[in-house]
């Protein structure tokens, strides 16, 4: 599960190349502190993948920093954004020269089949 301490929401990322979606996030629907930080990191014992991309589908993700072993960003929804709004995103990772996504194969809308962060 993800944890939230000192304004940082930390989410574990795992890879199962046979699953749908292959990139699994420990909590696909967490709440984050407005003005806080979000960090994605490999789950302990996960396959040795590297983070490739972070594709936010909306704007509250600022100052995105992608490294081989982590993704970090600030979480800053616009003032007046209703509480419990879903902000979808996609993470891709590389493993054995292949790219894998956190989106399910049957993405059918802005949030359906995607991981989200809620305010």
VMD Tcl script that builds the backbone (N, CA, C; Angstrom):
set m [mol new atoms 357]
animate dup $m
set s [atomselect $m all]
$s set {name element resname resid chain x y z} {
  {N N UNK 1 A 0.838 -1.176 0.000}
  {CA C UNK 1 A 0.000 0.000 0.000}
  {C C UNK 1 A 0.881 1.237 0.000}
  {N N UNK 2 A 0.325 2.358 -0.434}
  {CA C UNK 2 A 1.039 3.623 -0.379}
  {C C UNK 2 A 1.012 4.161 1.031}
  {N N UNK 3 A 1.883 5.107 1.294}
  {CA C UNK 3 A 1.895 5.736 2.603}
  {C C UNK 3 A 1.974 7.239 2.411}
  {N N UNK 4 A 1.441 7.978 3.382}
  {CA C UNK 4 A 1.473 9.425 3.308}
  {C C UNK 4 A 2.060 9.946 4.610}
  {N N UNK 5 A 3.218 10.592 4.535}
  {CA C UNK 5 A 3.866 11.136 5.718}
  {C C UNK 5 A 4.517 12.451 5.337}
  {N N UNK 6 A 4.379 13.459 6.187}
  {CA C UNK 6 A 5.011 14.759 5.965}
  {C C UNK 6 A 4.657 15.349 4.601}
  {N N UNK 7 A 3.424 15.124 4.142}
  {CA C UNK 7 A 2.988 15.711 2.888}
  {C C UNK 7 A 3.454 14.983 1.646}
  {N N UNK 8 A 4.101 13.823 1.805}
  {CA C UNK 8 A 4.536 13.047 0.644}
  {C C UNK 8 A 3.756 11.739 0.589}
  {N N UNK 9 A 3.115 11.492 -0.547}
  {CA C UNK 9 A 2.441 10.229 -0.806}
  {C C UNK 9 A 3.423 9.357 -1.581}
  {N N UNK 10 A 3.790 8.195 -1.024}
  {CA C UNK 10 A 4.723 7.281 -1.679}
  {C C UNK 10 A 3.961 6.055 -2.153}
  {N N UNK 11 A 4.118 5.743 -3.443}
  {CA C UNK 11 A 3.434 4.610 -4.048}
  {C C UNK 11 A 4.459 3.626 -4.604}
  {N N UNK 12 A 4.253 2.338 -4.323}
  {CA C UNK 12 A 5.123 1.283 -4.834}
  {C C UNK 12 A 4.638 0.852 -6.210}
  {N N UNK 13 A 5.585 0.594 -7.102}
  {CA C UNK 13 A 5.285 0.176 -8.469}
  {C C UNK 13 A 5.900 -1.201 -8.695}
  {N N UNK 14 A 5.099 -2.095 -9.276}
  {CA C UNK 14 A 5.552 -3.448 -9.564}
  {C C UNK 14 A 5.331 -3.722 -11.051}
  {N N UNK 15 A 6.020 -4.704 -11.585}
  {CA C UNK 15 A 5.881 -5.086 -12.983}
  {C C UNK 15 A 5.624 -6.581 -13.082}
  {N N UNK 16 A 4.516 -6.923 -13.758}
  {CA C UNK 16 A 4.205 -8.311 -14.110}
  {C C UNK 16 A 3.884 -8.276 -15.599}
  {N N UNK 17 A 4.806 -8.723 -16.415}
  {CA C UNK 17 A 4.686 -8.581 -17.869}
  {C C UNK 17 A 3.504 -9.351 -18.442}
  {N N UNK 18 A 2.878 -10.244 -17.657}
  {CA C UNK 18 A 1.732 -11.013 -18.145}
  {C C UNK 18 A 0.398 -10.481 -17.640}
  {N N UNK 19 A 0.409 -9.443 -16.795}
  {CA C UNK 19 A -0.817 -8.930 -16.186}
  {C C UNK 19 A -1.425 -7.808 -17.037}
  {N N UNK 20 A -2.666 -7.440 -16.709}
  {CA C UNK 20 A -3.353 -6.312 -17.334}
  {C C UNK 20 A -3.886 -5.405 -16.227}
  {N N UNK 21 A -3.236 -4.303 -15.960}
  {CA C UNK 21 A -2.071 -3.735 -16.644}
  {C C UNK 21 A -0.780 -4.356 -16.128}
  {N N UNK 22 A 0.269 -4.348 -16.943}
  {CA C UNK 22 A 1.534 -4.933 -16.494}
  {C C UNK 22 A 2.232 -4.109 -15.410}
  {N N UNK 23 A 2.072 -2.782 -15.438}
  {CA C UNK 23 A 2.653 -1.917 -14.410}
  {C C UNK 23 A 1.586 -1.711 -13.351}
  {N N UNK 24 A 1.814 -2.275 -12.174}
  {CA C UNK 24 A 0.837 -2.195 -11.091}
  {C C UNK 24 A 1.312 -1.220 -10.031}
  {N N UNK 25 A 0.416 -0.322 -9.657}
  {CA C UNK 25 A 0.701 0.694 -8.638}
  {C C UNK 25 A -0.002 0.263 -7.358}
  {N N UNK 26 A 0.689 0.379 -6.222}
  {CA C UNK 26 A 0.185 -0.164 -4.960}
  {C C UNK 26 A -1.204 0.348 -4.602}
  {N N UNK 27 A -1.531 1.561 -4.969}
  {CA C UNK 27 A -2.867 2.107 -4.741}
  {C C UNK 27 A -3.208 2.901 -5.989}
  {N N UNK 28 A -4.201 2.446 -6.749}
  {CA C UNK 28 A -4.553 3.093 -8.016}
  {C C UNK 28 A -5.545 4.237 -7.826}
  {N N UNK 29 A -5.904 4.554 -6.569}
  {CA C UNK 29 A -6.924 5.563 -6.326}
  {C C UNK 29 A -6.705 6.276 -4.987}
  {N N UNK 30 A -5.465 6.704 -4.674}
  {CA C UNK 30 A -5.222 7.319 -3.364}
  {C C UNK 30 A -5.577 8.804 -3.338}
  {N N UNK 31 A -5.665 9.332 -2.138}
  {CA C UNK 31 A -5.796 10.781 -1.938}
  {C C UNK 31 A -4.407 11.316 -1.603}
  {N N UNK 32 A -4.091 12.481 -2.174}
  {CA C UNK 32 A -2.815 13.140 -1.892}
  {C C UNK 32 A -3.099 14.502 -1.275}
  {N N UNK 33 A -2.168 14.980 -0.467}
  {CA C UNK 33 A -2.291 16.308 0.128}
  {C C UNK 33 A -2.088 17.365 -0.944}
  {N N UNK 34 A -3.056 18.288 -1.066}
  {CA C UNK 34 A -2.891 19.410 -1.986}
  {C C UNK 34 A -1.670 20.204 -1.530}
  {N N UNK 35 A -0.774 20.498 -2.451}
  {CA C UNK 35 A 0.468 21.183 -2.118}
  {C C UNK 35 A 1.565 20.238 -1.657}
  {N N UNK 36 A 1.259 18.940 -1.606}
  {CA C UNK 36 A 2.240 17.947 -1.173}
  {C C UNK 36 A 3.015 17.376 -2.352}
  {N N UNK 37 A 3.727 16.321 -2.076}
  {CA C UNK 37 A 4.538 15.648 -3.093}
  {C C UNK 37 A 4.038 14.224 -3.284}
  {N N UNK 38 A 4.317 13.685 -4.461}
  {CA C UNK 38 A 4.002 12.288 -4.763}
  {C C UNK 38 A 5.283 11.641 -5.265}
  {N N UNK 39 A 5.536 10.421 -4.799}
  {CA C UNK 39 A 6.723 9.676 -5.231}
  {C C UNK 39 A 6.305 8.257 -5.582}
  {N N UNK 40 A 6.711 7.809 -6.772}
  {CA C UNK 40 A 6.544 6.427 -7.193}
  {C C UNK 40 A 7.917 5.782 -7.174}
  {N N UNK 41 A 8.017 4.577 -6.605}
  {CA C UNK 41 A 9.302 3.875 -6.535}
  {C C UNK 41 A 9.043 2.394 -6.758}
  {N N UNK 42 A 10.075 1.650 -7.207}
  {CA C UNK 42 A 9.878 0.205 -7.394}
  {C C UNK 42 A 9.544 -0.480 -6.066}
  {N N UNK 43 A 8.606 -1.387 -6.127}
  {CA C UNK 43 A 8.268 -2.211 -4.968}
  {C C UNK 43 A 9.469 -3.084 -4.639}
  {N N UNK 44 A 9.726 -3.283 -3.369}
  {CA C UNK 44 A 10.829 -4.157 -2.972}
  {C C UNK 44 A 10.600 -5.544 -3.564}
  {N N UNK 45 A 11.622 -6.084 -4.211}
  {CA C UNK 45 A 11.530 -7.396 -4.825}
  {C C UNK 45 A 10.986 -7.383 -6.248}
  {N N UNK 46 A 10.680 -6.190 -6.779}
  {CA C UNK 46 A 10.144 -6.088 -8.140}
  {C C UNK 46 A 11.226 -6.431 -9.164}
  {N N UNK 47 A 10.785 -6.759 -10.376}
  {CA C UNK 47 A 11.727 -6.935 -11.484}
  {C C UNK 47 A 12.552 -5.659 -11.617}
  {N N UNK 48 A 13.736 -5.760 -12.167}
  {CA C UNK 48 A 14.659 -4.626 -12.259}
  {C C UNK 48 A 14.332 -3.758 -13.481}
  {N N UNK 49 A 13.233 -3.004 -13.394}
  {CA C UNK 49 A 12.812 -2.118 -14.477}
  {C C UNK 49 A 13.320 -0.703 -14.218}
  {N N UNK 50 A 13.212 0.145 -15.237}
  {CA C UNK 50 A 13.504 1.568 -15.071}
  {C C UNK 50 A 12.266 2.355 -15.477}
  {N N UNK 51 A 12.039 3.475 -14.794}
  {CA C UNK 51 A 10.927 4.345 -15.151}
  {C C UNK 51 A 11.251 5.048 -16.465}
  {N N UNK 52 A 10.274 5.109 -17.376}
  {CA C UNK 52 A 10.470 5.731 -18.685}
  {C C UNK 52 A 9.736 7.057 -18.809}
  {N N UNK 53 A 8.416 7.012 -18.572}
  {CA C UNK 53 A 7.623 8.235 -18.747}
  {C C UNK 53 A 6.570 8.364 -17.664}
  {N N UNK 54 A 6.152 9.596 -17.452}
  {CA C UNK 54 A 4.999 9.930 -16.623}
  {C C UNK 54 A 4.132 10.830 -17.480}
  {N N UNK 55 A 2.916 10.396 -17.776}
  {CA C UNK 55 A 2.022 11.124 -18.669}
  {C C UNK 55 A 0.762 11.525 -17.913}
  {N N UNK 56 A 0.750 12.731 -17.335}
  {CA C UNK 56 A -0.455 13.184 -16.640}
  {C C UNK 56 A -1.534 13.529 -17.656}
  {N N UNK 57 A -2.761 13.165 -17.358}
  {CA C UNK 57 A -3.885 13.457 -18.251}
  {C C UNK 57 A -4.568 14.763 -17.861}
  {N N UNK 58 A -4.051 15.431 -16.820}
  {CA C UNK 58 A -4.542 16.741 -16.395}
  {C C UNK 58 A -3.394 17.476 -15.716}
  {N N UNK 59 A -3.634 18.669 -15.218}
  {CA C UNK 59 A -2.551 19.588 -14.872}
  {C C UNK 59 A -2.051 19.662 -13.431}
  {N N UNK 60 A -2.549 18.953 -12.455}
  {CA C UNK 60 A -2.070 19.239 -11.090}
  {C C UNK 60 A -0.698 18.681 -10.753}
  {N N UNK 61 A -0.050 17.999 -11.689}
  {CA C UNK 61 A 1.252 17.394 -11.442}
  {C C UNK 61 A 2.332 18.354 -11.940}
  {N N UNK 62 A 3.080 18.964 -11.013}
  {CA C UNK 62 A 4.100 19.961 -11.360}
  {C C UNK 62 A 5.492 19.467 -10.988}
  {N N UNK 63 A 6.495 20.053 -11.636}
  {CA C UNK 63 A 7.905 19.767 -11.311}
  {C C UNK 63 A 8.191 18.270 -11.319}
  {N N UNK 64 A 7.775 17.604 -12.381}
  {CA C UNK 64 A 7.957 16.149 -12.499}
  {C C UNK 64 A 9.436 15.839 -12.712}
  {N N UNK 65 A 9.946 14.917 -11.902}
  {CA C UNK 65 A 11.340 14.471 -11.984}
  {C C UNK 65 A 11.329 12.955 -12.190}
  {N N UNK 66 A 11.821 12.521 -13.355}
  {CA C UNK 66 A 11.856 11.089 -13.668}
  {C C UNK 66 A 13.305 10.621 -13.648}
  {N N UNK 67 A 13.573 9.607 -12.853}
  {CA C UNK 67 A 14.887 8.961 -12.810}
  {C C UNK 67 A 14.661 7.467 -13.046}
  {N N UNK 68 A 15.722 6.726 -13.247}
  {CA C UNK 68 A 15.587 5.285 -13.470}
  {C C UNK 68 A 14.828 4.600 -12.337}
  {N N UNK 69 A 15.029 5.063 -11.097}
  {CA C UNK 69 A 14.493 4.370 -9.924}
  {C C UNK 69 A 13.386 5.118 -9.188}
  {N N UNK 70 A 12.861 6.209 -9.779}
  {CA C UNK 70 A 11.778 6.935 -9.101}
  {C C UNK 70 A 11.161 7.962 -10.034}
  {N N UNK 71 A 9.938 8.334 -9.693}
  {CA C UNK 71 A 9.278 9.503 -10.274}
  {C C UNK 71 A 8.794 10.319 -9.092}
  {N N UNK 72 A 9.034 11.620 -9.127}
  {CA C UNK 72 A 8.555 12.515 -8.074}
  {C C UNK 72 A 7.908 13.729 -8.717}
  {N N UNK 73 A 6.906 14.285 -8.037}
  {CA C UNK 73 A 6.290 15.517 -8.511}
  {C C UNK 73 A 5.587 16.213 -7.359}
  {N N UNK 74 A 5.238 17.475 -7.605}
  {CA C UNK 74 A 4.391 18.237 -6.692}
  {C C UNK 74 A 2.946 18.021 -7.122}
  {N N UNK 75 A 2.023 18.070 -6.164}
  {CA C UNK 75 A 0.601 17.901 -6.448}
  {C C UNK 75 A -0.105 19.201 -6.108}
  {N N UNK 76 A -0.487 19.949 -7.135}
  {CA C UNK 76 A -1.064 21.275 -6.953}
  {C C UNK 76 A -2.294 21.506 -7.825}
  {N N UNK 77 A -3.441 20.926 -7.471}
  {CA C UNK 77 A -4.661 21.231 -8.231}
  {C C UNK 77 A -4.986 22.730 -8.146}
  {N N UNK 78 A -5.679 23.235 -9.153}
  {CA C UNK 78 A -6.082 24.638 -9.163}
  {C C UNK 78 A -6.940 24.950 -7.948}
  {N N UNK 79 A -6.782 26.148 -7.366}
  {CA C UNK 79 A -7.675 26.541 -6.270}
  {C C UNK 79 A -9.136 26.435 -6.720}
  {N N UNK 80 A -9.983 25.968 -5.837}
  {CA C UNK 80 A -11.396 25.820 -6.151}
  {C C UNK 80 A -11.762 24.494 -6.793}
  {N N UNK 81 A -10.754 23.631 -7.049}
  {CA C UNK 81 A -11.053 22.311 -7.601}
  {C C UNK 81 A -11.863 21.532 -6.573}
  {N N UNK 82 A -13.015 20.972 -6.982}
  {CA C UNK 82 A -13.819 20.217 -6.009}
  {C C UNK 82 A -13.021 19.087 -5.370}
  {N N UNK 83 A -13.264 18.836 -4.091}
  {CA C UNK 83 A -12.608 17.732 -3.398}
  {C C UNK 83 A -12.975 16.404 -4.032}
  {N N UNK 84 A -12.124 15.435 -3.920}
  {CA C UNK 84 A -12.300 14.090 -4.443}
  {C C UNK 84 A -12.337 14.043 -5.974}
  {N N UNK 85 A -11.712 15.023 -6.625}
  {CA C UNK 85 A -11.578 15.002 -8.085}
  {C C UNK 85 A -10.507 13.982 -8.454}
  {N N UNK 86 A -10.754 13.208 -9.509}
  {CA C UNK 86 A -9.796 12.203 -9.979}
  {C C UNK 86 A -8.892 12.810 -11.040}
  {N N UNK 87 A -7.577 12.683 -10.850}
  {CA C UNK 87 A -6.582 13.173 -11.799}
  {C C UNK 87 A -5.827 11.958 -12.353}
  {N N UNK 88 A -6.174 11.517 -13.575}
  {CA C UNK 88 A -5.561 10.309 -14.137}
  {C C UNK 88 A -4.148 10.551 -14.661}
  {N N UNK 89 A -3.390 9.462 -14.700}
  {CA C UNK 89 A -2.022 9.520 -15.218}
  {C C UNK 89 A -1.629 8.134 -15.726}
  {N N UNK 90 A -0.570 8.105 -16.506}
  {CA C UNK 90 A -0.007 6.849 -16.997}
  {C C UNK 90 A 1.487 6.842 -16.713}
  {N N UNK 91 A 1.981 5.729 -16.210}
  {CA C UNK 91 A 3.414 5.515 -16.021}
  {C C UNK 91 A 3.839 4.402 -16.967}
  {N N UNK 92 A 4.976 4.596 -17.642}
  {CA C UNK 92 A 5.561 3.501 -18.416}
  {C C UNK 92 A 6.936 3.194 -17.846}
  {N N UNK 93 A 7.277 1.913 -17.935}
  {CA C UNK 93 A 8.584 1.449 -17.484}
  {C C UNK 93 A 9.223 0.626 -18.591}
  {N N UNK 94 A 10.540 0.506 -18.537}
  {CA C UNK 94 A 11.287 -0.312 -19.494}
  {C C UNK 94 A 11.893 -1.506 -18.773}
  {N N UNK 95 A 11.800 -2.650 -19.444}
  {CA C UNK 95 A 12.368 -3.892 -18.913}
  {C C UNK 95 A 12.735 -4.768 -20.099}
  {N N UNK 96 A 13.975 -5.221 -20.162}
  {CA C UNK 96 A 14.448 -6.086 -21.260}
  {C C UNK 96 A 14.115 -5.503 -22.632}
  {N N UNK 97 A 14.364 -4.210 -22.803}
  {CA C UNK 97 A 14.141 -3.514 -24.080}
  {C C UNK 97 A 12.677 -3.479 -24.523}
  {N N UNK 98 A 11.755 -3.666 -23.595}
  {CA C UNK 98 A 10.319 -3.551 -23.860}
  {C C UNK 98 A 9.749 -2.465 -22.951}
  {N N UNK 99 A 8.674 -1.828 -23.401}
  {CA C UNK 99 A 8.005 -0.794 -22.615}
  {C C UNK 99 A 6.654 -1.325 -22.146}
  {N N UNK 100 A 6.331 -1.063 -20.881}
  {CA C UNK 100 A 5.085 -1.526 -20.273}
  {C C UNK 100 A 4.375 -0.348 -19.617}
  {N N UNK 101 A 3.024 -0.396 -19.611}
  {CA C UNK 101 A 2.205 0.731 -19.166}
  {C C UNK 101 A 1.364 0.386 -17.940}
  {N N UNK 102 A 0.999 1.439 -17.196}
  {CA C UNK 102 A 0.075 1.281 -16.070}
  {C C UNK 102 A -1.381 1.317 -16.528}
  {N N UNK 103 A -1.636 1.615 -17.812}
  {CA C UNK 103 A -3.005 1.611 -18.328}
  {C C UNK 103 A -3.458 0.177 -18.591}
  {N N UNK 104 A -4.725 -0.090 -18.282}
  {CA C UNK 104 A -5.307 -1.376 -18.650}
  {C C UNK 104 A -5.524 -1.397 -20.157}
  {N N UNK 105 A -5.598 -2.572 -20.727}
  {CA C UNK 105 A -5.771 -2.710 -22.175}
  {C C UNK 105 A -7.084 -2.073 -22.647}
  {N N UNK 106 A -8.089 -2.031 -21.776}
  {CA C UNK 106 A -9.403 -1.540 -22.172}
  {C C UNK 106 A -9.710 -0.136 -21.638}
  {N N UNK 107 A -8.774 0.792 -21.763}
  {CA C UNK 107 A -9.025 2.180 -21.351}
  {C C UNK 107 A -10.156 2.722 -22.221}
  {N N UNK 108 A -11.220 3.222 -21.554}
  {CA C UNK 108 A -12.389 3.659 -22.318}
  {C C UNK 108 A -12.800 5.096 -22.023}
  {N N UNK 109 A -12.047 5.801 -21.246}
  {CA C UNK 109 A -12.387 7.181 -20.931}
  {C C UNK 109 A -11.241 7.818 -20.188}
  {N N UNK 110 A -11.422 9.057 -19.757}
  {CA C UNK 110 A -10.301 9.752 -19.119}
  {C C UNK 110 A -9.774 9.054 -17.862}
  {N N UNK 111 A -10.651 8.417 -17.087}
  {CA C UNK 111 A -10.185 7.759 -15.865}
  {C C UNK 111 A -10.402 6.252 -15.880}
  {N N UNK 112 A -11.267 5.737 -16.716}
  {CA C UNK 112 A -11.575 4.297 -16.730}
  {C C UNK 112 A -10.366 3.512 -17.230}
  {N N UNK 113 A -9.845 2.620 -16.375}
  {CA C UNK 113 A -8.702 1.799 -16.746}
  {C C UNK 113 A -7.356 2.443 -16.459}
  {N N UNK 114 A -7.375 3.637 -15.847}
  {CA C UNK 114 A -6.123 4.342 -15.532}
  {C C UNK 114 A -5.999 4.527 -14.023}
  {N N UNK 115 A -4.772 4.647 -13.575}
  {CA C UNK 115 A -4.522 5.026 -12.187}
  {C C UNK 115 A -4.867 6.511 -12.027}
  {N N UNK 116 A -5.320 6.898 -10.844}
  {CA C UNK 116 A -5.646 8.290 -10.567}
  {C C UNK 116 A -5.109 8.692 -9.201}
  {N N UNK 117 A -4.931 9.992 -9.025}
  {CA C UNK 117 A -4.674 10.588 -7.719}
  {C C UNK 117 A -5.873 11.480 -7.425}
  {N N UNK 118 A -6.368 11.456 -6.203}
  {CA C UNK 118 A -7.506 12.307 -5.809}
  {C C UNK 118 A -7.024 13.370 -4.820}
  {N N UNK 119 A -7.704 14.518 -4.873}
  {CA C UNK 119 A -7.377 15.581 -3.918}
  {C C UNK 119 A -8.269 15.496 -2.702}
}
mol reanalyze $m
mol bondsrecalc $m
mol representation Tube
mol addrep $m
